Amino acid sequence: MVFDRTPFRQGIRKILIRGFNPLVDAIEYGRELLPRVRAQVAARDVARQAAAA
């Protein structure tokens, strides 16, 4: 995935959870989405540090 297209890179700070069962959605986001976003942000930060060195 290209980091420039991630929601974090675009300045998104909050995710609105809507639908029929937001509790289940929130649990799934916590298990699936948030760890992936955190990993991509960490990889981007490492790449930036390596490029600056």
SULQUI-V539579 format. One record per backbone hydrogen bond with DSSP energy under -0.5 kcal/mol. NH is the residue of the N-H (numbers start at 1). CO is the residue of the C=O. Records with the same first field share a line. If there is no record, write none. Layout:
NH = CO  CO
This chain:
5 = 2
6 = 3
10 = 6
11 = 8
12 = 7
17 = 15
18 = 16
25 = 21
26 = 22
27 = 23
28 = 24
29 = 25
30 = 26
31 = 27
32 = 28
33 = 28
34 = 29
36 = 32
37 = 33
38 = 34
39 = 35
40 = 36
41 = 37
42 = 38
43 = 39
44 = 40
45 = 41
46 = 42
47 = 43
48 = 44
49 = 45
50 = 46
51 = 47
52 = 48
53 = 49
